[in-house]
Amino acid sequence: MIETVLGRVPAESLGRVSTNEHVLTDSRHLLRPTREGGSLDGPIRPEILGDLRWSYMSLADNLTLDDPTTAVEELTAARAAGLDTIVEATSWGMGPRHAELPGIARRSGIRIVAAYGGYIDKTLPEWWRDQSEAEVEAAYTTALTEAIPGTGFRAGLLGLLGTSAEITAAERRGLRAAARAASAVDAAVSIRLDGAARRAPEVVDILTGQGLPAHRILFCNMDKVLDAAYVGDVADAGAVVEFAFGSEHHFADGARDATDTERLAFLVQLLAEHPDAIVTLSSSVWTKGQLSRHGGMGYAHVLRRIAPALRRAGVSDARVDDMLVHAPARLLDRA
Protein backbone atom coordinates (compact mmCIF):
# COMPACT_ATOMS: atom_id res chain seq x y z
CA MET A 1 0.00 0.00 0.00
CA ILE A 2 1.02 3.58 -0.63
CA GLU A 3 0.37 6.56 1.61
CA THR A 4 -1.19 9.54 -0.18
CA VAL A 5 -2.49 12.79 1.30
CA LEU A 6 -6.02 11.37 0.92
CA GLY A 7 -5.22 8.02 2.50
CA ARG A 8 -3.73 4.65 1.61
CA VAL A 9 -4.13 3.25 -1.91
CA PRO A 10 -2.98 0.05 -3.61
CA ALA A 11 0.30 0.33 -5.49
CA GLU A 12 -1.34 -0.75 -8.73
CA SER A 13 -3.68 2.25 -8.62
CA LEU A 14 -0.96 4.92 -8.92
CA GLY A 15 -0.83 5.00 -12.71
CA ARG A 16 1.77 7.31 -14.26
CA VAL A 17 3.93 8.95 -11.61
CA SER A 18 6.28 11.93 -11.48
CA THR A 19 8.63 11.25 -8.57
CA ASN A 20 9.81 14.77 -7.71
CA GLU A 21 7.48 17.74 -7.96
CA HIS A 22 6.61 20.78 -5.85
CA VAL A 23 3.16 22.30 -5.49
CA LEU A 24 3.54 25.06 -2.88
CA THR A 25 7.05 26.33 -2.07
CA ASP A 26 9.05 29.34 -0.98
CA SER A 27 12.74 29.37 -1.94
CA ARG A 28 13.28 33.13 -1.97
CA HIS A 29 16.24 32.74 0.40
CA LEU A 30 18.12 31.37 -2.64
CA LEU A 31 17.76 34.70 -4.46
CA ARG A 32 20.99 35.94 -6.05
CA PRO A 33 22.03 38.87 -8.30
CA THR A 34 21.86 38.54 -12.07
CA ARG A 35 24.96 37.40 -13.90
CA GLU A 36 25.68 41.07 -14.62
CA GLY A 37 25.36 42.00 -10.94
CA GLY A 38 21.92 43.59 -11.10
CA SER A 39 18.47 42.50 -9.96
CA LEU A 40 15.11 41.53 -11.40
CA ASP A 41 12.03 42.93 -9.72
CA GLY A 42 8.26 42.63 -9.72
CA PRO A 43 6.08 39.68 -10.70
CA ILE A 44 6.99 37.13 -13.33
CA ARG A 45 5.75 38.39 -16.73
CA PRO A 46 6.39 37.74 -20.43
CA GLU A 47 8.83 40.60 -21.01
CA ILE A 48 11.17 39.34 -18.29
CA LEU A 49 11.36 35.68 -19.33
CA GLY A 50 14.54 36.13 -21.40
CA ASP A 51 16.30 37.75 -18.47
CA LEU A 52 15.01 34.96 -16.26
CA ARG A 53 16.34 32.17 -18.46
CA TRP A 54 19.73 33.92 -18.36
CA SER A 55 19.73 34.45 -14.57
CA TYR A 56 17.17 32.03 -13.22
CA MET A 57 17.65 32.65 -9.50
CA SER A 58 17.41 36.43 -9.72
CA LEU A 59 13.65 37.11 -9.49
CA ALA A 60 12.11 36.64 -6.05
CA ASP A 61 8.61 36.00 -7.42
CA ASN A 62 9.94 33.16 -9.56
CA LEU A 63 11.22 31.35 -6.48
CA THR A 64 7.75 30.80 -5.04
CA LEU A 65 4.77 28.62 -5.82
CA ASP A 66 2.28 30.37 -3.59
CA ASP A 67 -1.25 30.05 -5.03
CA PRO A 68 -3.32 26.90 -4.41
CA THR A 69 -5.74 27.80 -7.21
CA THR A 70 -2.90 28.05 -9.71
CA ALA A 71 -1.62 24.69 -8.45
CA VAL A 72 -5.02 23.11 -9.00
CA GLU A 73 -5.31 24.48 -12.52
CA GLU A 74 -1.80 23.38 -13.53
CA LEU A 75 -2.26 19.90 -12.03
CA THR A 76 -5.72 19.54 -13.57
CA ALA A 77 -4.17 20.17 -16.98
CA ALA A 78 -1.46 17.61 -16.24
CA ARG A 79 -4.13 15.10 -15.21
CA ALA A 80 -5.90 15.64 -18.51
CA ALA A 81 -2.60 14.94 -20.29
CA GLY A 82 -2.28 11.56 -18.55
CA LEU A 83 -0.39 12.21 -15.31
CA ASP A 84 -1.98 10.36 -12.39
CA THR A 85 0.28 10.83 -9.36
CA ILE A 86 3.01 13.14 -8.14
CA VAL A 87 5.45 12.94 -5.27
CA GLU A 88 5.29 16.35 -3.58
CA ALA A 89 8.87 16.74 -2.34
CA THR A 90 8.90 20.16 -0.66
CA SER A 91 10.97 19.76 2.50
CA TRP A 92 11.92 22.08 5.35
CA GLY A 93 14.11 24.75 3.81
CA MET A 94 11.79 25.08 0.80
CA GLY A 95 8.69 26.41 2.56
CA PRO A 96 6.41 23.36 2.70
CA ARG A 97 2.65 23.85 3.14
CA HIS A 98 1.65 20.27 3.83
CA ALA A 99 -1.81 20.98 5.23
CA GLU A 100 -3.03 22.42 1.91
CA LEU A 101 -2.14 19.37 -0.16
CA PRO A 102 -5.32 17.31 0.41
CA GLY A 103 -7.52 20.11 -0.92
CA ILE A 104 -5.34 20.47 -4.00
CA ALA A 105 -5.43 16.71 -4.58
CA ARG A 106 -9.22 16.63 -4.35
CA ARG A 107 -9.76 19.60 -6.64
CA SER A 108 -7.24 18.57 -9.31
CA GLY A 109 -7.82 14.81 -9.39
CA ILE A 110 -4.08 14.17 -9.04
CA ARG A 111 -2.94 11.72 -6.37
CA ILE A 112 -0.31 13.35 -4.17
CA VAL A 113 2.25 11.37 -2.19
CA ALA A 114 3.84 13.74 0.31
CA ALA A 115 7.51 13.50 1.23
CA TYR A 116 8.80 14.85 4.54
CA GLY A 117 12.33 15.94 5.35
CA GLY A 118 14.97 18.63 5.59
CA TYR A 119 16.76 20.19 2.60
CA ILE A 120 20.36 21.43 2.35
CA ASP A 121 21.96 22.92 5.44
CA LYS A 122 22.04 26.56 4.27
CA THR A 123 18.27 26.57 3.72
CA LEU A 124 17.21 24.91 6.98
CA PRO A 125 15.40 26.87 9.69
CA GLU A 126 17.39 26.92 12.92
CA TRP A 127 14.80 24.91 14.82
CA TRP A 128 15.29 22.04 12.36
CA ARG A 129 19.04 22.30 11.85
CA ASP A 130 19.77 22.36 15.58
CA GLN A 131 17.92 19.14 16.39
CA SER A 132 19.88 16.15 17.61
CA GLU A 133 20.01 13.04 15.46
CA ALA A 134 17.58 11.29 17.82
CA GLU A 135 15.14 14.20 17.54
CA VAL A 136 15.30 14.12 13.74
CA GLU A 137 14.72 10.37 13.72
CA ALA A 138 11.71 10.79 16.01
CA ALA A 139 10.28 13.49 13.73
CA TYR A 140 10.71 11.23 10.72
CA THR A 141 9.16 8.25 12.48
CA THR A 142 6.16 10.34 13.50
CA ALA A 143 5.65 11.61 9.93
CA LEU A 144 5.80 8.08 8.52
CA THR A 145 3.72 6.25 11.13
CA GLU A 146 1.31 8.85 12.59
CA ALA A 147 1.04 12.05 10.54
CA ILE A 148 3.03 14.92 9.13
CA PRO A 149 2.73 17.70 11.75
CA GLY A 150 -0.33 19.86 11.19
CA THR A 151 -2.04 17.30 8.93
CA GLY A 152 -4.12 14.16 9.12
CA PHE A 153 -2.03 12.11 6.68
CA ARG A 154 1.22 10.18 6.79
CA ALA A 155 4.31 10.85 4.71
CA GLY A 156 4.65 8.46 1.80
CA LEU A 157 8.45 8.68 1.96
CA LEU A 158 11.17 10.85 3.47
CA GLY A 159 12.66 13.67 1.43
CA LEU A 160 13.62 15.77 -0.28
CA LEU A 161 16.84 15.49 1.74
CA GLY A 162 19.63 17.71 0.46
CA THR A 163 23.40 17.37 0.56
CA SER A 164 25.92 20.14 0.00
CA ALA A 165 29.17 19.81 -1.95
CA GLU A 166 30.73 18.91 1.41
CA ILE A 167 28.13 17.05 3.45
CA THR A 168 27.59 19.06 6.63
CA ALA A 169 27.09 17.71 10.14
CA ALA A 170 23.37 18.53 10.07
CA GLU A 171 22.93 16.86 6.67
CA ARG A 172 24.81 13.76 7.85
CA ARG A 173 22.62 13.52 10.98
CA GLY A 174 19.55 13.83 8.76
CA LEU A 175 20.69 11.08 6.41
CA ARG A 176 21.41 8.63 9.21
CA ALA A 177 18.15 9.41 11.01
CA ALA A 178 16.12 9.11 7.80
CA ALA A 179 17.68 5.77 6.91
CA ARG A 180 16.78 4.26 10.27
CA ALA A 181 13.26 5.69 10.34
CA ALA A 182 12.53 4.65 6.75
CA SER A 183 14.02 1.17 7.01
CA ALA A 184 11.90 0.46 10.10
CA VAL A 185 8.69 0.83 8.06
CA ASP A 186 10.00 -0.16 4.61
CA ALA A 187 9.76 3.39 3.22
CA ALA A 188 11.93 5.21 0.70
CA VAL A 189 14.20 8.24 1.03
CA SER A 190 14.66 10.81 -1.76
CA ILE A 191 17.92 12.76 -2.05
CA ARG A 192 18.93 15.89 -3.94
CA LEU A 193 22.72 15.95 -4.36
CA ASP A 194 24.82 19.03 -4.95
CA GLY A 195 25.27 19.20 -8.72
CA ALA A 196 28.94 20.17 -8.49
CA ALA A 197 29.92 17.17 -6.36
CA ARG A 198 30.01 13.42 -6.83
CA ARG A 199 28.62 12.36 -3.46
CA ALA A 200 26.14 9.64 -4.42
CA PRO A 201 28.39 6.66 -3.49
CA GLU A 202 29.10 8.24 -0.10
CA VAL A 203 25.40 8.86 0.48
CA VAL A 204 24.58 5.26 -0.48
CA ASP A 205 27.12 4.06 2.07
CA ILE A 206 25.67 6.30 4.79
CA LEU A 207 22.10 5.16 4.16
CA THR A 208 22.74 1.47 3.66
CA GLY A 209 25.05 1.53 6.68
CA GLN A 210 22.00 2.41 8.77
CA GLY A 211 19.94 -0.44 7.31
CA LEU A 212 18.16 1.15 4.34
CA PRO A 213 18.20 -1.08 1.23
CA ALA A 214 19.68 0.56 -1.86
CA HIS A 215 16.45 0.09 -3.83
CA ARG A 216 14.73 2.40 -1.31
CA ILE A 217 17.06 5.30 -2.19
CA LEU A 218 15.88 7.75 -4.86
CA PHE A 219 18.48 10.14 -6.24
CA CYS A 220 16.48 12.99 -7.76
CA ASN A 221 17.72 15.26 -10.56
CA MET A 222 20.62 13.02 -11.53
CA ASP A 223 20.58 14.83 -14.88
CA LYS A 224 22.53 17.61 -13.12
CA VAL A 225 25.65 15.45 -13.60
CA LEU A 226 25.69 13.80 -17.02
CA ASP A 227 28.71 11.64 -16.23
CA ALA A 228 28.17 8.15 -17.62
CA ALA A 229 30.59 6.37 -15.29
CA TYR A 230 29.26 8.13 -12.19
CA VAL A 231 25.56 7.67 -12.90
CA GLY A 232 26.16 4.11 -14.07
CA ASP A 233 27.90 3.26 -10.81
CA VAL A 234 24.96 4.67 -8.83
CA ALA A 235 22.51 2.61 -10.88
CA ASP A 236 24.64 -0.52 -10.52
CA ALA A 237 24.60 -0.05 -6.74
CA GLY A 238 20.85 -0.65 -6.89
CA ALA A 239 19.67 2.88 -6.11
CA VAL A 240 16.89 4.52 -8.11
CA VAL A 241 18.06 7.33 -10.40
CA GLU A 242 15.66 10.03 -11.52
CA PHE A 243 15.96 12.25 -14.58
CA ALA A 244 14.13 15.58 -14.51
CA PHE A 245 13.19 17.19 -17.83
CA GLY A 246 11.95 20.60 -18.86
CA SER A 247 14.36 23.12 -17.31
CA GLU A 248 17.07 24.66 -19.49
CA HIS A 249 18.21 27.63 -17.44
CA HIS A 250 21.42 29.49 -16.62
CA PHE A 251 22.28 30.14 -12.97
CA ALA A 252 25.71 31.79 -13.20
CA ASP A 253 28.55 32.07 -15.69
CA GLY A 254 29.55 28.48 -16.39
CA ALA A 255 26.56 27.05 -14.50
CA ARG A 256 23.55 25.94 -16.50
CA ASP A 257 21.10 23.11 -16.88
CA ALA A 258 21.59 20.48 -19.52
CA THR A 259 19.18 20.67 -22.43
CA ASP A 260 16.46 18.06 -22.84
CA THR A 261 18.23 16.91 -26.00
CA GLU A 262 21.34 16.19 -23.93
CA ARG A 263 19.31 14.51 -21.19
CA LEU A 264 17.49 12.29 -23.67
CA ALA A 265 20.67 11.14 -25.38
CA PHE A 266 22.29 10.39 -22.02
CA LEU A 267 19.30 8.46 -20.70
CA VAL A 268 18.95 6.37 -23.85
CA GLN A 269 22.62 5.40 -23.56
CA LEU A 270 22.29 4.65 -19.85
CA LEU A 271 19.33 2.34 -20.46
CA ALA A 272 21.24 0.51 -23.18
CA GLU A 273 24.40 0.05 -21.12
CA HIS A 274 22.68 -0.65 -17.79
CA PRO A 275 19.52 -2.61 -18.63
CA ASP A 276 18.83 -3.33 -14.96
CA ALA A 277 19.03 0.32 -13.89
CA ILE A 278 16.01 1.51 -11.91
CA VAL A 279 14.96 4.85 -13.40
CA THR A 280 12.14 7.26 -12.73
CA LEU A 281 11.19 10.54 -14.41
CA SER A 282 9.95 13.96 -13.37
CA SER A 283 9.66 17.59 -14.40
CA SER A 284 10.89 18.80 -10.98
CA VAL A 285 8.69 21.90 -11.04
CA TRP A 286 9.70 24.20 -8.18
CA THR A 287 9.43 27.71 -9.63
CA LYS A 288 6.76 29.83 -11.32
CA GLY A 289 8.77 29.95 -14.55
CA GLN A 290 8.27 26.20 -15.00
CA LEU A 291 4.48 26.49 -14.98
CA SER A 292 2.66 26.34 -18.30
CA ARG A 293 1.00 29.72 -17.75
CA HIS A 294 4.42 31.38 -17.61
CA GLY A 295 5.87 29.68 -20.67
CA GLY A 296 7.30 26.68 -18.85
CA MET A 297 6.90 23.03 -19.73
CA GLY A 298 4.55 22.29 -16.83
CA TYR A 299 3.92 19.16 -14.80
CA ALA A 300 2.94 17.04 -17.84
CA HIS A 301 6.10 17.63 -19.89
CA VAL A 302 7.38 14.08 -19.44
CA LEU A 303 4.04 12.57 -20.48
CA ARG A 304 3.41 14.90 -23.40
CA ARG A 305 6.89 15.18 -24.92
CA ILE A 306 9.64 13.13 -23.26
CA ALA A 307 7.99 9.70 -23.23
CA PRO A 308 7.16 9.92 -26.97
CA ALA A 309 10.72 11.10 -27.67
CA LEU A 310 12.14 8.11 -25.78
CA ARG A 311 9.99 5.76 -27.84
CA ARG A 312 11.14 7.44 -31.06
CA ALA A 313 14.72 6.92 -29.89
CA GLY A 314 14.12 3.17 -29.64
CA VAL A 315 13.25 2.73 -25.96
CA SER A 316 10.60 0.05 -25.68
CA ASP A 317 7.07 0.69 -24.48
CA ALA A 318 7.70 -1.72 -21.60
CA ARG A 319 10.78 0.24 -20.46
CA VAL A 320 8.98 3.58 -20.66
CA ASP A 321 6.06 2.15 -18.70
CA ASP A 322 8.45 0.84 -16.07
CA MET A 323 9.99 4.29 -15.58
CA LEU A 324 6.59 5.98 -15.35
CA VAL A 325 4.43 3.36 -13.63
CA HIS A 326 6.08 0.29 -12.17
CA ALA A 327 9.38 1.60 -10.80
CA PRO A 328 7.67 4.45 -8.88
CA ALA A 329 5.07 2.03 -7.50
CA ARG A 330 7.78 -0.36 -6.29
CA LEU A 331 9.70 2.51 -4.73
CA LEU A 332 6.70 3.93 -2.85
CA ASP A 333 4.98 0.68 -1.87
CA ARG A 334 5.33 0.17 1.88
CA ALA A 335 4.87 -3.45 2.84
HUCOR-V120170 format. One record per pair of residues at least 6 apart in sequence whose ideal C-beta (glycine too) atoms are under 6 Angstrom apart, sorted by the first residue. I is the first residue (numbers start at 0). J is the second residue. D is the distance in Angstrom with one decimal. If there is no record, write none. Layout:
i | j | d
I | J | D
I | J | D
//
This chain:
i | j | d
0 | 7 | 4.6
1 | 8 | 5.5
1 | 10 | 5.5
1 | 331 | 4.8
1 | 332 | 5.8
2 | 153 | 4.5
2 | 155 | 4.2
3 | 110 | 5.2
3 | 112 | 5.4
4 | 100 | 4.5
4 | 101 | 4.7
4 | 104 | 5.3
4 | 111 | 4.7
4 | 113 | 5.3
4 | 152 | 4.8
5 | 101 | 5.8
5 | 104 | 5.5
10 | 328 | 4.3
10 | 332 | 4.2
13 | 84 | 4.7
13 | 328 | 5.1
14 | 83 | 2.9
15 | 81 | 5.9
15 | 82 | 5.6
15 | 83 | 5.0
15 | 323 | 4.6
15 | 324 | 5.8
16 | 84 | 4.4
16 | 327 | 3.6
17 | 85 | 4.9
17 | 281 | 4.5
18 | 86 | 4.9
18 | 241 | 5.5
18 | 279 | 4.3
18 | 281 | 5.2
18 | 327 | 5.4
19 | 86 | 6.0
19 | 88 | 5.1
19 | 219 | 4.3
19 | 241 | 5.9
19 | 281 | 4.1
19 | 283 | 5.1
20 | 85 | 4.3
20 | 284 | 5.4
21 | 89 | 4.8
21 | 284 | 6.0
21 | 285 | 4.2
22 | 70 | 4.9
22 | 87 | 5.2
22 | 103 | 6.0
23 | 64 | 5.4
23 | 96 | 4.1
24 | 64 | 4.7
24 | 89 | 5.0
24 | 93 | 5.0
24 | 94 | 5.2
24 | 285 | 5.7
25 | 63 | 5.1
25 | 94 | 2.9
26 | 62 | 4.5
26 | 93 | 5.5
27 | 59 | 5.0
27 | 62 | 4.8
29 | 56 | 5.8
30 | 59 | 5.4
31 | 56 | 4.8
33 | 54 | 3.9
33 | 57 | 4.5
34 | 54 | 5.0
34 | 252 | 5.8
39 | 50 | 5.8
39 | 57 | 4.8
39 | 58 | 4.1
42 | 60 | 4.9
43 | 60 | 5.1
43 | 61 | 5.4
43 | 287 | 4.9
43 | 293 | 5.4
48 | 294 | 5.6
51 | 58 | 5.8
51 | 288 | 5.6
52 | 248 | 5.6
53 | 249 | 5.3
55 | 248 | 3.8
55 | 250 | 5.6
56 | 250 | 5.7
61 | 286 | 5.1
61 | 287 | 5.1
61 | 288 | 5.1
67 | 99 | 5.6
67 | 103 | 5.8
70 | 103 | 5.2
71 | 103 | 5.6
71 | 106 | 4.5
71 | 107 | 4.8
73 | 290 | 5.4
73 | 298 | 5.9
74 | 107 | 3.8
74 | 109 | 4.5
75 | 107 | 4.7
77 | 298 | 3.8
77 | 299 | 3.9
78 | 108 | 4.7
78 | 109 | 5.2
80 | 299 | 3.7
80 | 302 | 5.3
80 | 303 | 5.3
81 | 302 | 4.6
82 | 299 | 5.2
82 | 302 | 5.4
84 | 110 | 4.0
85 | 109 | 6.0
85 | 111 | 5.9
86 | 112 | 4.9
87 | 111 | 5.1
87 | 113 | 5.1
88 | 114 | 4.5
88 | 158 | 5.5
88 | 159 | 4.1
88 | 189 | 6.0
89 | 95 | 4.3
90 | 116 | 4.2
90 | 117 | 5.7
90 | 118 | 4.7
90 | 159 | 4.8
91 | 117 | 4.7
91 | 127 | 4.9
92 | 118 | 3.2
92 | 122 | 3.2
92 | 123 | 4.8
93 | 118 | 5.4
97 | 147 | 4.9
97 | 150 | 5.1
98 | 149 | 5.0
98 | 150 | 5.2
100 | 111 | 5.3
100 | 113 | 5.8
104 | 111 | 4.5
112 | 155 | 3.6
112 | 331 | 6.0
113 | 154 | 5.7
113 | 155 | 5.9
114 | 156 | 5.2
114 | 158 | 4.0
114 | 159 | 6.0
114 | 189 | 5.9
115 | 142 | 4.1
115 | 147 | 5.3
115 | 154 | 3.8
115 | 157 | 5.9
116 | 157 | 4.9
116 | 158 | 4.8
116 | 160 | 4.7
117 | 123 | 5.5
117 | 127 | 5.3
117 | 173 | 5.2
118 | 161 | 4.1
119 | 161 | 3.4
119 | 163 | 5.4
120 | 163 | 5.8
120 | 167 | 4.2
120 | 169 | 5.0
120 | 170 | 5.4
128 | 169 | 4.8
132 | 172 | 4.2
132 | 176 | 5.2
135 | 172 | 6.0
135 | 173 | 5.7
135 | 176 | 4.0
136 | 176 | 3.8
136 | 179 | 5.7
136 | 180 | 5.3
139 | 157 | 5.6
139 | 176 | 5.9
139 | 177 | 5.6
139 | 180 | 3.7
140 | 180 | 4.7
142 | 154 | 4.2
143 | 154 | 5.3
143 | 184 | 5.3
143 | 186 | 5.5
146 | 153 | 5.9
147 | 154 | 5.4
155 | 331 | 5.7
156 | 186 | 5.4
156 | 187 | 4.2
157 | 177 | 4.6
157 | 181 | 5.3
157 | 188 | 4.7
158 | 188 | 5.9
158 | 189 | 3.0
159 | 189 | 5.3
159 | 191 | 5.1
160 | 173 | 5.8
160 | 177 | 6.0
160 | 190 | 5.3
161 | 191 | 4.9
162 | 170 | 5.3
162 | 192 | 5.5
162 | 193 | 6.0
162 | 198 | 5.6
163 | 193 | 5.4
164 | 193 | 4.5
164 | 195 | 5.4
164 | 196 | 4.4
174 | 205 | 4.9
175 | 209 | 5.2
177 | 188 | 5.0
178 | 206 | 4.3
178 | 209 | 3.6
178 | 211 | 4.0
179 | 209 | 5.0
181 | 188 | 5.0
181 | 211 | 5.7
182 | 210 | 4.2
182 | 211 | 4.5
185 | 333 | 5.1
185 | 334 | 4.9
186 | 333 | 5.4
187 | 215 | 4.5
187 | 217 | 5.8
187 | 330 | 5.1
188 | 216 | 5.9
189 | 217 | 4.3
189 | 219 | 5.5
190 | 202 | 5.9
190 | 218 | 5.4
191 | 219 | 5.2
191 | 220 | 5.9
192 | 198 | 5.4
192 | 199 | 6.0
194 | 223 | 3.6
197 | 229 | 5.6
199 | 218 | 5.8
199 | 233 | 4.6
203 | 236 | 5.4
203 | 238 | 5.9
206 | 216 | 5.6
207 | 213 | 5.8
213 | 236 | 5.5
213 | 237 | 3.5
213 | 238 | 5.0
214 | 237 | 5.3
216 | 238 | 4.3
217 | 239 | 4.5
218 | 238 | 5.8
218 | 240 | 5.3
219 | 241 | 4.7
220 | 243 | 4.9
220 | 283 | 5.9
221 | 230 | 5.7
221 | 240 | 4.6
222 | 242 | 4.7
222 | 243 | 5.8
222 | 257 | 5.8
222 | 262 | 4.8
225 | 257 | 5.7
225 | 265 | 4.8
231 | 273 | 5.5
233 | 240 | 5.8
234 | 240 | 5.4
234 | 273 | 4.9
234 | 276 | 3.7
239 | 277 | 4.5
239 | 279 | 6.0
239 | 330 | 5.6
240 | 278 | 5.6
241 | 279 | 4.7
241 | 281 | 5.8
242 | 262 | 5.9
242 | 266 | 5.4
242 | 280 | 5.8
243 | 281 | 4.8
243 | 283 | 3.6
244 | 259 | 5.2
244 | 262 | 5.9
244 | 300 | 5.8
244 | 301 | 5.7
244 | 305 | 4.8
245 | 282 | 4.6
245 | 296 | 3.6
245 | 300 | 4.2
246 | 256 | 5.0
247 | 256 | 5.2
247 | 258 | 5.2
248 | 256 | 5.2
249 | 255 | 4.5
263 | 308 | 5.7
267 | 312 | 4.9
277 | 326 | 5.4
278 | 322 | 5.0
279 | 322 | 5.9
279 | 326 | 5.3
279 | 327 | 5.4
280 | 301 | 4.8
280 | 322 | 5.3
282 | 298 | 5.7
282 | 300 | 4.7
282 | 301 | 5.8
284 | 298 | 5.7
287 | 293 | 5.5
288 | 295 | 5.4
289 | 295 | 3.8
291 | 297 | 3.7
306 | 319 | 5.4
309 | 319 | 5.5
//
